[in-house]
């Protein structure tokens, strides 16, 4: 069995090669050639190392960065048709608070901003849809040690610490607030203000997964689900 994880986010030419067979007329949002940015795939590979360890030699896990969230969903659907023998997973930002009574698919279908491209997601397995709540940056603030290591001595975490203490949950932090917190914490560092395509790949590699899983139930759900699919229990 192979596992393919189709993720919202910057890709590169290597990701283009891993995309499933395309429907006629469909164009991936991944840039190629001179415009290619540093993709997030290597960062996610490092972040998911525990899952690769569980997979061993018998199961192959493929990380595919797809560009926009709608492109990630399109590639996920194509994969269901072109490689039905694999376990195909969609991983995208939630973009807004998630009601715990709803499945991830229901959350996406209820979002006006994600219509109409998500409305046909009605017959897919719940285990195949996973959310970064509310965005991937919530995972970063779950591990302040990783942020300190990357940004250095001039990293100012006070606003992030106060905010987390007040909200008690990194998944309650909005996308806009995460941006404000990270900008304030990093603006005076040698690397400059947080920049998704320049900084996020390395930050993913530095994250301590256990910290993120404890702080983010939806991240833990992803690891637990894939470990179960592979016939093992995540640590």
N, C-alpha and C positions, 0 to 999 in steps of 0.2 A: 504494500500500500504506500502511496505517496500522499503527502500533505502539501497543498498549495495555499499560501496566505496572500490574498490580494489586498494591498494596503494603500490607503490614501496618502499621497506624499510624493516628494521629488524623486524621480528615477533617473536612470542613465541608460547608455546603450546596452549594457548587460541586461537590464530589465526588459528592454524591447525584445531581446532574443528569447526571453522566458515567457512572454505573453502567450496565452492560448490562441489557437487558430481563430482569426478574426472573421466576423461577419462581413459580407460585401458592403462597402461604403462606410465602415466604421473606422475612425482614426483615433489612435491612442493619444492621450494628452501628454505623453512623455516626449520631451524634446530630444533631439539627436544632433550629432555633428558638433559644430562649434558652439552652439547655444546650450549644450548639455551642462547642467549644474552637478555638483557633487550629490549623488543620490544617497538615500537613507538606508539602502539595503544592508550594507556592511554593519551599520549600527544596530539594526534589528537582528541580524544574525548573531552578533555578540550578546544582545539583550536576551535572545531566546536560547542561549547556549544550553541551559538546563534541559530544554526540550530536545535539542540535538543529541544530548547525552542519553536521554531516554530512548530516542529513536534508534541509536546504534547503527549497525550496518544494514539492517533489514528494512528500515523505513527511511525514505528520503523526504526532507522538508525543504520546500522552495519558497523563498521570500520574493514577492514580485511587487515593486513599487509602480503604481499605476497613474500617478498624476492627480487629477481631480477626484473628488468623491464619486461623481457620476461615472467617470471612466473606470474607477475601481469596481463599481457595481456592474457595469457592462462587461468587464472582463471576467468577473465572478460568474455571471450568467452564461457567458460563452464557455467557460470552463466546465460548467455543469453539463453542457451538451457534448463538448469535445473530449472530455476526460472524466466520464461518469464513474470510472473505477477508483478515482482519487477522492480524498476528502478535501473539498474546496471550502475556503474560509474567506469571509469578507471582514476586514478590520478598518474602520473609519472613525473619525471624530464624531462624538455625539452632538457637538456644537451648542447644546443647550442642556438644562437639567433633565435628568432621566427619572421618570416616575417608576419606582421599584415594582409597581403592580403591572407594568407593561413589559412585553418582550422587546429586545432590541429592534426587531423588525417593526413592531407596532410603534415604537418611539419614532423611527424614521418615517413611517407612513403618516404619522400625525403632524409632522413638521411641514408647514406650508412651504418653507424654503426648499425642501427636498422633493416637492411635487413639481412636475408629474413623473419624474424619472423613477421614483421608488414605488409607485402605486401598484405595480404588478408583482411586488414581493409578497405574495400571499400563500404560496405553497412550499416555501423553503423551510428547512429544519432550523429550529431556534439555535442549535449548537453551531450553526454555520455563520452566524452574524455576531460580531463582537465590536464593542465600542470603546474608544479612548475618551474617557469622561472627564471634563467636557471636551478637552483637546489633549493632544500628546504632551503638551507642556505641563499638565497636571502631574505627570509622572516625574518630571524634572524636579518640581518643588517638593516631591516626596523624599528626595535624597539630597539634602543641602550639602552634604559632604562632597558629592560629585560636582555640584555647582562650584563649591569653594576650590576644589582641585583644578577645575578647568579654568576658572576666571582669575584665580589668584588672590592676593592680599587685599586688593581694593574692592572685592566683592562685598556689597552691603546687603545683608539679609534681614535687617530689622523689620522692614515692611512685610516681607513674606512671613516671618515668624509671627508677627502680630496678627496677620490675616488668618493664618492657619489656626492659631489659638482661638480666634473668634469664631471661625466657621466649623472647626473641629473635623473637617473632612475635605481633602484636596479635591474631591469630585464635586463639591459645591461651588468651587471657584469658577466664575464665568471666563469665557475666552478673553473678553476685554480686560478683566481684572488681572488675569495671568500676564497679559502683555504689559500692563502698567507695572506690576510687581517686578517682572524680569527686567524691564527697561530701567527702572529705578535702581535695581540691585547691581546692574552691570555697566551702566553708562560711563563710569569712571575707570573701568578696568582696562588693561592693555589690549584686550580683545575687542573692546567697544561694546555697545549695546547688543543685547541678544539678537541674533539673526538666524532664522530658522534653517536656511539652506547651508549657511557657513558653520553654524555651531551645533545644531541638533544631531548630526551624525556622530560626532565625537562624544556628545553628552550621553547618547544612548549606550555607547560602549562603556562609559564610566559608571552607569547606574548600578547600584546594588539591588538586584532583583527582589530579594526578600523584603527590603524596605518598601519598594514600590507595591508589591503585592499586598502587604499589610495595610498600606495607606489607601489603596485603590481596589475595591471589591471587583470592579469590572476587569481590571488587569488580572486579578487572581482567577476570575472566572475563565479567562482565556487560557491560562496555563493549566488549570484543573481540567478543562474540557479537552484540550489536546492531549494531555497526559492520559486521560481516560480512554480516548480514542485509540491511543497506542497501547492500551492494555496495562497501564501502570498508574500509580498514584504519585502526583507531584509532591515533592518534599515541602 
